[in-house]
Amino acid sequence: MRAVVLSKTGGPERLQMADLPRPRPGEGQVLVRAQAIGVSYAETQIRAGTLPFPLALPEVIGAEAVGEVVEVGPGVDEKVLGTTLVGVTGGVGAYAEYVVLPAAMACPVPDGVSPVEAVAVAAPGSIALALLHRARLDGTETVLVEAGTSAVGGYLVQHAKEYGAGRVIATAGSSAKRERAVTLGADIAIDHSTAGWPAELPDVDVVFESIAGTTARQVLDRLTPGSGRMLYYGLLSGEPPAITAADLLERGVTLTGCSGPAWAAAAFGTHYPEMLARLASGRSQAFIDRTLPLEEAAQAHRLLESRAATGRILLIP
């Protein structure tokens, strides 16, 4: 099968096409003939070596795929053969013509939803829903969504008020993206490419933190003392939040880490079907910037790193 292999961390050029043996599904797994593959910003950081991630190089990276089930492993009902499933690999292996998915982290693509739409929405949308449920918004609170037009951020902005936000503030690095954030449902959009931008913020009750680094510490100063919550799920800056326990104690606020295998398994297990149902009913939409052939994986990474994309970039085998 054709696959994109990373043999050494570095620039996008490190992603090279190769012919590899077709994988076999193990216990509780399915093998799909990929129809579309999701590309995420986190994968550009994994490729560059700036995001800590266990890799056994050379490695086929990628975590999201949709395709027809062509083989099942032990413990999986053969009735799924021939169906189209969308899911996450649990780590790596998606940039390929054939992809192994844990059956427990894959869902049927609903009628009326294309495979491309399904893989564009399922993972980032389900993460956004999991974050909104965890935030426990009370209907009056002001929330801040950093990178409010990113893969996850766009769904946070779009659905925050439905889940109890009273006011939504989004950040984005270009005027076009800030306009889009407002179109998605933000009341205010702030330029996060300007140094010291957190000083522009009013008091906020909940922060969906995806930039991290020193910015997170500045944003913390705007959290409502005694009840403010910061939900940390990404590090676009490449650095963890520069926040100490003493910082939290001083303001009486909480910092919740929303990542890791256990959190992801719970989020996908519960919210994958919910997000796909929303897509099928028109309550959510697919944010797709473009599709590229599998062999242009390096170009997909360049586009994501340039921050030029305004939606998902997908690879088509």
Phi, psi and omega in degrees: 000155174277140180209159177260121187246136172256114181262340180204137180294151182158214183285175181304331181296347178289345178276114185234143176288145178209159173260121183234158174296145177294130181289162177243139179285141177262197180305125177072018183240161173233154174250126179245146169276108191296136174253333176200151185227131178278143176241130183241159178296325179301327179291331174292325178288323175297314179300320181285343182086013182265347177249117180303122182201132182289112178239139174250078186296143358290148187217144168271113182272180179107140187234355185231132178206159174225142179180177180278133180286122181246348179200146177236150177269176178304139178089359180250132181297128181292350178297340180281349178301132180088349177276164178256121181241147172243138182191184178243149184281340188090005178167286187225177172102001188274337183281067185201165179289331178233134188227134175270129179236138168296129182300329181288346181242030177226148182227150174296143175282123184294155174303140179086357179247128179283155177304322180297315178298318184299312182286335177292326189261319197305303185290305181295324179293319180291326175296317179299316179296320178298319178295318180294321176295317182294330183292332179052057181290145187257006178099347182237350192281152175267128180243149176246125176248106177286146183052061189287001173239012177288178184304312178275318184302324180298321179285329174298315179295316184296324188249000186301315182291328176298329182261013170112009175282138175272327181213140183238124174248129179243156172241153176199158188263001178219159181296322180296320180289325178293322176296321180293321179301320178293320177299325181286341178137001178287142175279327180220144174232128185245146179280109180271006175271354179270130180301137178076017184302330180301339179295340179282347187285144165284181175294138180235151182264325183222134177241127170266099192269114179233353179271314178065206184065208181290336179301322182299323179293323178292321179294326180305326181294345180261356180287140180301119180301138175090332183223354183295145179231135173244120179256110187263118183226357181204164177219076179299334179285346184085002181230146177292163179302133179276063185233135178252166176299325179297324178298319180292317181297322183299324183257350181068039181244172181241148174237119182245125176278121182246073182195182180093160185302316183294316180295318182295318180299319179293318181296313182289320182299324182269317194258348174303305180299323180297316182290321179294323177295322177297318180297316182295327182270357180085006179280347173225162180229157179273124177262098184242124176278310180190165171246147180226153174297153180308321183291352178258031179301321180298320179294323176301318179294321179298318180296317179295319181290335177282351183061023181276338184289141178247018178186188181293144169252127185239147176257138180244116180295000000 
